[in-house]
Amino acid sequence: MSTRLDLTQDVGALTAHVVDIESVSGGEKALADAVEEALRALPHLSVERDGESVVARTRLGRGERVVIAGHLDTVPVAGNLPSRVEGDLLYGCGTSDMKSGVAVALKLAAALEAPSRDVTYVFYDCEEIEAERNGLLRLSRNRPDWLAGDFAVLMEPTDGAIEGGCQGTLRAQVVTHGRRAHSARSWLGVNAIHAARPVLEILEGYEARLPVVDGLEYHEGLNAVGIAGGVAGNVIPDECVVTVNYRFAPDLSLEAAREHVREVFDGFEVRFTDGAPAARPGLTHPAAAAFVTAVGGVPRAKLGWTDVSLFAGLGIPAVNYGPGDPNLAHQRGEFVSLEKIAECERRMLAWLR
């Protein structure tokens, strides 16, 4: 199969071609090469390359610059390549998350020689794996000037709805302690696993906040996602660890979220293992308001973490908007509606023309 991308074909056919160039995280080179080659053929764009990330920009001197971004990588293939079409549905690895969004961005890059705003198109690597390898994170650290803008659209799957900002996330270990003893003489010890019962009761009774941020309602969650304890089959354990995940709304900083978890588990040892900040919707920005008007529909809160958080860290308000269905992401039977892709392209063109 040729890896040369034809940006003149319709967006559905282009999506299928992008899907068929396998690009599991860490193996994006063939697709990044194809994207770079296709964009360098467009004289109205300035194109840069960093590893397997490609950035293309118009330089028209407009009053605003918007960033349109999407990741090139997918989760591992699960017998779902090459792509296939059944009726209005395109099946294949990455169709929903998020090669349909990538195809829309490529079509915009080709079609808009003189958009109403300057546009930066960002196609990056390694979003689906550990955060330290994320191509957008690398660009934000090494070449933040390439990402500069007034507003950003991350083309994550949203089923054609605007999802503002994103939740933050953190993981923590809530630790209970005991004293080891032989299980035949358990009264000589203190069972740390038994001592974890109050932690689970706190979680069972926890009432999640439903804060409204910039007009959007977020639904927080604090849940146990793991529990570990035990030494041997004949030993009373002296430590038990309950791992909890807190998904918090963008009215809290990462440190404020940590403090909340400390307060919830007051009296217990709490160890934080990782975390990522939330991002406010930014829908009050004029460029965002124009985007909402052009796309239509009622924006909703993003219940999850996405790379809009990285844009927020650069001071750029951002939303999620893409044709894929987030509920289908990473599934063996992943698919996307061809009409949803075409609709997304039409609405983005209406915004930028």
C-alpha positions in Angstrom: 0.0 0.0 0.0 1.2 3.5 -0.9 1.8 5.8 2.1 1.5 8.9 -0.1 -1.5 10.9 1.1 -3.8 12.5 -1.5 -5.4 15.5 0.3 -7.7 16.1 -2.7 -9.8 13.0 -2.0 -12.9 13.2 0.2 -12.4 13.2 3.9 -13.8 9.7 4.4 -11.4 8.1 1.9 -8.5 10.1 3.4 -9.5 8.8 6.8 -9.3 5.2 5.6 -5.9 5.8 4.0 -4.6 7.4 7.3 -6.0 4.4 9.3 -4.3 1.9 7.0 -0.9 3.4 7.7 -0.2 1.5 10.9 1.0 3.9 13.7 1.0 2.2 17.0 2.6 4.4 19.7 6.3 4.4 19.0 5.9 3.4 15.4 4.5 6.6 13.9 7.4 7.3 11.5 5.6 6.1 8.3 2.5 8.1 9.0 4.5 11.2 10.2 6.6 11.0 7.0 3.4 10.8 4.9 1.9 13.8 6.7 5.0 15.8 6.3 5.3 15.1 2.6 1.7 16.0 2.0 2.0 19.3 3.9 5.3 20.3 2.4 3.6 20.2 -1.0 1.3 23.1 0.1 3.0 26.4 -0.6 0.8 28.4 1.8 2.2 26.4 4.8 5.4 26.6 6.7 6.3 23.0 7.9 8.5 21.9 10.8 9.4 18.4 12.1 10.4 17.3 15.6 10.9 13.6 15.9 7.6 12.0 14.7 5.6 15.3 15.3 4.8 17.6 12.3 3.7 21.2 12.7 2.4 23.3 9.8 1.5 27.0 10.0 0.0 29.8 7.9 1.8 33.1 8.2 -0.8 35.6 7.0 -0.5 38.2 9.8 -4.1 37.7 11.0 -5.3 39.1 14.3 -5.8 35.7 15.8 -4.0 32.4 15.6 -5.8 29.1 16.4 -4.2 25.7 16.9 -5.7 22.5 15.5 -4.1 19.4 17.0 -4.3 15.6 16.8 -2.2 12.6 17.7 -1.0 10.2 15.0 -0.6 7.1 17.2 -3.1 4.4 18.1 -3.3 1.6 20.7 -2.0 -1.8 19.5 -3.7 -3.3 16.5 -6.3 -6.0 17.4 -6.9 -7.7 14.1 -8.7 -4.5 12.9 -6.5 -3.5 10.0 -6.9 -2.9 7.1 -9.9 -0.7 7.4 -13.3 -1.6 5.9 -16.5 0.2 5.1 -20.0 -1.1 5.9 -22.7 1.3 5.0 -22.0 4.6 6.6 -19.4 3.2 9.0 -15.6 3.0 8.6 -14.1 0.2 10.8 -10.5 0.0 11.8 -7.8 0.7 14.5 -7.8 4.4 15.2 -10.9 5.3 13.2 -12.6 7.0 16.1 -9.5 7.7 18.3 -8.5 9.8 16.4 -7.4 9.3 12.8 -10.8 10.7 11.6 -9.9 13.9 13.4 -6.4 13.8 11.9 -7.9 13.5 8.4 -10.2 16.5 9.0 -7.2 18.6 10.0 -5.3 17.5 6.9 -8.2 18.5 4.7 -8.5 21.9 6.4 -4.7 22.4 5.9 -5.0 21.7 2.2 -8.3 23.6 1.6 -7.7 26.8 3.5 -5.0 28.8 1.7 -6.3 32.1 3.3 -8.3 31.3 6.4 -9.9 34.0 8.4 -7.5 33.3 11.3 -3.9 32.1 11.1 -3.9 28.4 11.8 -1.3 26.1 13.3 -1.8 22.3 12.5 -0.1 20.0 15.0 0.2 16.2 14.4 2.0 14.6 17.2 3.2 11.2 18.5 2.9 9.0 21.6 -0.3 10.2 23.1 -1.6 6.8 24.0 1.3 5.8 26.2 3.2 7.2 29.2 3.0 10.9 29.5 6.7 11.6 29.4 6.9 10.3 25.8 3.9 12.5 24.7 4.9 14.4 21.6 2.8 17.5 22.5 4.5 17.6 25.9 7.9 17.5 24.2 6.9 20.3 21.9 5.6 22.4 24.8 8.9 22.0 26.5 11.3 22.3 23.5 9.4 24.5 21.0 6.5 26.3 22.7 6.8 29.0 20.0 5.5 26.3 17.5 2.3 25.9 19.7 1.6 29.6 20.3 -1.9 30.7 19.7 -5.1 32.3 21.1 -7.3 29.2 21.1 -6.8 25.5 20.4 -9.0 22.7 19.2 -7.9 19.2 20.1 -9.6 16.8 17.7 -10.2 14.0 20.2 -13.3 11.9 19.7 -16.4 13.8 21.1 -19.1 12.4 18.7 -19.4 15.8 17.1 -20.0 17.7 20.3 -17.8 20.5 21.8 -16.4 19.4 25.1 -14.8 22.2 27.1 -11.6 21.9 29.0 -10.9 18.6 30.9 -10.9 17.1 34.3 -7.7 16.8 36.2 -6.6 13.4 37.5 -4.4 12.1 40.4 -3.6 8.8 42.0 -2.8 8.3 45.6 -2.1 5.4 47.9 -4.0 5.4 51.2 -1.9 3.2 53.5 -3.0 1.4 56.7 -0.5 -0.2 59.1 -0.6 -3.1 61.4 1.8 -5.5 63.2 2.9 -8.8 61.8 2.2 -12.1 63.6 1.8 -15.8 62.9 -1.8 -16.3 61.7 -2.1 -19.1 64.3 -1.6 -16.5 66.9 -3.3 -13.6 65.2 -4.2 -11.8 68.5 -0.5 -11.0 68.8 -0.6 -8.9 65.7 -2.7 -6.1 64.0 -4.2 -6.9 60.6 -3.5 -4.0 58.2 -6.0 -5.4 55.7 -8.8 -5.3 58.2 -7.7 -1.8 59.1 -8.5 -0.7 55.5 -12.2 -1.1 56.1 -12.7 2.6 57.1 -10.9 3.7 53.9 -13.4 1.7 51.8 -16.3 3.0 53.9 -15.1 6.6 53.3 -15.1 5.9 49.5 -18.5 4.2 49.6 -20.0 7.2 51.3 -18.2 9.9 49.3 -20.4 12.4 47.6 -18.8 13.7 44.4 -18.9 17.4 43.6 -20.9 18.7 40.6 -19.3 22.1 40.1 -20.2 24.4 37.3 -17.1 26.0 35.7 -17.5 28.6 32.9 -21.1 27.4 32.4 -20.3 23.7 32.1 -21.2 21.1 34.8 -18.4 18.7 35.7 -19.0 15.4 37.6 -16.1 14.5 39.9 -15.2 11.1 41.1 -13.1 9.6 43.9 -12.8 5.8 43.6 -10.6 2.9 44.7 -8.9 1.4 41.7 -6.6 -1.1 43.4 -5.9 -2.7 46.7 -2.8 -4.6 47.8 -1.8 -6.3 51.0 -0.5 -9.5 52.4 2.8 -11.2 53.1 2.2 -14.9 53.1 -0.6 -17.3 53.7 0.3 -17.7 57.4 1.2 -14.1 58.2 -1.0 -11.3 59.6 -0.1 -8.4 57.2 1.4 -5.2 58.6 0.6 -3.0 55.6 -2.3 -2.6 53.2 -2.4 0.0 50.3 -5.7 1.2 48.7 -5.0 3.1 45.5 -7.5 5.8 44.7 -8.1 7.9 41.6 -9.5 11.4 41.9 -11.0 13.0 38.8 -11.4 16.7 39.7 -13.0 19.7 38.0 -11.0 22.6 36.6 -11.9 24.9 39.4 -9.2 23.1 41.4 -5.5 23.2 41.0 -3.5 20.0 41.2 -2.3 21.0 44.7 -5.8 21.9 45.8 -7.0 18.4 44.6 -4.2 16.8 46.6 -5.2 18.8 49.7 -8.8 17.6 49.2 -7.7 14.0 49.2 -5.6 14.6 52.3 -8.7 16.0 54.1 -10.9 13.1 53.0 -8.5 10.6 54.4 -7.5 12.6 57.4 -5.7 10.3 59.9 -4.3 7.9 57.2 -1.0 8.0 55.5 -1.5 9.3 51.9 1.2 8.9 49.2 0.7 10.7 45.9 2.0 8.7 42.9 1.0 10.9 39.9 -1.2 13.7 38.8 -2.1 16.0 35.9 -3.9 19.4 36.1 -7.3 20.1 34.8 -8.0 22.7 32.1 -10.8 25.4 32.2 -13.1 25.4 29.2 -12.1 28.9 28.0 -15.4 29.3 26.2 -15.5 33.0 27.1 -12.6 33.8 24.7 -13.8 35.5 21.5 -12.2 32.8 19.3 -13.9 30.1 21.3 -17.2 31.9 21.1 -16.9 32.1 17.4 -16.1 28.4 17.2 -19.1 27.5 19.2 -21.3 29.6 17.0 -19.9 28.0 13.8 -20.1 24.4 15.1 -23.4 24.7 16.8 -24.9 22.5 19.5 -24.6 22.8 23.3 -21.0 22.5 24.7 -20.6 20.1 27.5 -17.8 19.4 30.0 -15.0 16.9 29.2 -15.3 14.1 31.7 -11.8 12.9 31.5 -8.2 14.1 31.0 -6.9 15.2 27.5 -4.0 17.1 26.1 -6.0 20.4 26.4 -4.4 20.5 29.8 -1.0 21.0 28.1 -2.5 23.9 26.1 -3.9 25.4 29.3 -0.4 25.2 30.8 0.8 27.4 27.9 -2.0 29.9 28.6 -4.1 28.8 25.6 -7.8 28.0 26.1 -8.8 24.8 24.4 -11.7 22.5 23.6 -12.1 19.0 22.4 -14.0 18.4 19.2 -13.9 15.5 16.8 -16.0 13.2 14.8 -15.1 10.0 16.6 -17.2 8.4 19.4 -15.2 8.3 22.6 -17.1 5.2 23.8 -15.6 3.2 20.8 -12.0 4.2 21.5 -9.6 1.3 21.8 -12.1 -1.3 21.0 -11.5 -4.2 18.6 -14.6 -3.2 16.7 -13.8 0.5 16.7 -15.6 2.5 13.9 -16.6 6.0 12.9 -19.5 7.4 11.0 -18.5 8.7 7.6 -21.2 11.4 7.8 -19.9 12.5 11.1 -16.4 13.0 9.6 -17.9 15.0 6.7 -20.0 17.1 9.1 -17.0 17.9 11.2 -15.1 19.0 8.1 -18.0 21.2 7.0 -18.3 22.9 10.4 -14.6 23.5 10.8 -14.4 25.0 7.3 -17.4 27.3 8.1 -15.5 28.5 11.2 -12.3 29.2 9.4 -13.5 30.6 6.1 
